Amino acid sequence: MLSRTADHLFWLSRYIERAENTARMLDIAYQTSLQPQSQDEAAQTWRSQLSISELDALYAKGYDKADSRSVMQFMVADENNLSSIFCCLRAARENARAVRGALTTEVWETMNQTWLEFRKLLKGDWQRDPGTLFEWVKYRSHLSRGVTVGTMLQDEAFHFIRIGSFLERADNTARLLDVKFHRDPSSQTQGETDSARDFYYWSAVLRSVSGFEIYRKVYSNVIQPEKVAELLILRPDMPRSLSHCITRMVANLKRVANAQSAETLRQAGRLEASLAFGRIDEILDTGLHPFLEDFLVKVGGLGQGISRDFLV
């Protein structure tokens, strides 16, 4: 496969996944903002969305304060923010168009229709009910993945799409978990009180990753931050956990491995093993935030390695 084709396939899946995960993070902030809280707490909630995505500086160039309306406009519809849902869906559609011949008709039509419908939604007053928009973005991402798995030949093109999806999902799940630290840097997960606010916050986190029912099934008890962290980090059977994402990414990476990708595959295997044999008590003893920061650095390194070994 041409490296340029692999590059387009890799990034179209990453952009679709990034749009979905941006919607998931904003949905947490929106649900949290509906709870009783002070103005400072509300502003911190929205600032955390910018911090975790490393967009503080760019946001400050165009907006005066961090409130719900401004941050959602920036993260959903701002054309100057390349990580906004608008830019992600546009980039995914452009990458899909560039490799139209490598995709099935169903995959292309799904990508194209998603972009066209999203533009229409933005012309309405979507901020009156942003939760509905976020659910629509998640649904279209699910649809894109389902059509890809259900209609594409599982060749190199398919594997590069899956590598991009799982790498981006791992990155965003880690950032979503780390939002709590950015909201309240003085708090440590293992020391959280069982307050109503924390209960609703972690419930929102679980619902945002479609994990609320899964948590109840696995743990059969009240929501505890350390159990949420274990579910989203170490459980290999949780579709959005770090362990599951890295395991699936490594499996697809092995299918396209070449002579120059040995080091990237080795680093990916080390990260997979650390999650497969990790323990949540050890992670919490060293600190959840440092662990997630280190994980994001390693995922970023894997992305660079994949680009170096396979892409343009």
Secondary structure, DSSP 8 states (H G I E B T S, - for coil): --HHHHHHHHHHHHHHHHHHHHHHHHHHHHHHHTS---HHHHHHHHHHHHHHTT-HHHHHHH-SS--HHHHHHHHHT-TT-TTSHHHHHHHHHHHHHHTGGGS-HHHHHHHHHHHHHHHHHHTS-GGGSHHHHHHHHHHHHHHHHHHHHHHS-SSHHHHHHHHHHHHHHHHHHHHHHHHHHHH-TT--GGG----HHHHHHHHHHHHHTT-HHHHHHHH-S---HHHHHHHHHT-TTSTTSHHHHHHHHHHHHHHT--TT-HHHHHHHHHHHHHHHS--HHHHHHH-HHHHHHHHHHHHHHHHHHHHHHH--
